């Protein structure tokens, strides 16, 4: 009999217990400080600048840390890449960069998502030839407990179009 009473009370009270839980969670969230959008923009802008620096030095370490395991991107000539393939391209020493810069960086925030656009300008030596190029980029970042993670990217060559692995 006691078991039946407990079961009936559980069934009757269960919806009320669940209804209170989201309210308690809302109250906790309201107590927390909202993210500072300017600080978030600065963090993501710094990631874009670090991206350019890592490419200039053919250094894949940055991308291992910041790019998510399920990163999906498209290189300047339409080649799809995942995180591993992108790092392979970055670490390819056949491109020796004399200069690689990210400028005109714009960051748009959508809750826990940031979308960036920027202009990449570079000078490199490829197979003994000096090559200059400009590319427009777009990256998508998601805020995680370990900081911003890049989940997607697109690179587009600007004219004059030259052969470039990125």
Buried (B, 14 or more C-beta within 10 A) or exposed (E): EEEEEEEEEEEEEEEEEEEEEEEEEEEEEEEEEEEEEEEBBEBBBEBBBBBBEBBBBBBBEBBEEBBBEEBBBBBBEEBEBBBEBBBEBBBEEEBEBEEBBBEEBEBEBEEEEBBBBBBBBBBBEBEEEEBEBBBBBBBBBBBEEEEBBBBBBBBBBBEEEBEBBB
